[in-house]
């Protein structure tokens, strides 16, 4: 999951999440691990709800 998160840094949404974590004072590895955890949460939600992944899905604020 770490490698997948690291690779996903080229995507704008992943980069924005990573940059937010860095701005919070997290080190590089901590920010990538946080991104990996976020990816795991998304994967769990997809499997749990049995819905396909929607890339442009926006959560309510």
Helices and strands as residue ranges (DSSP letters): H 2-7, G 8-10, H 12-23, H 28-49
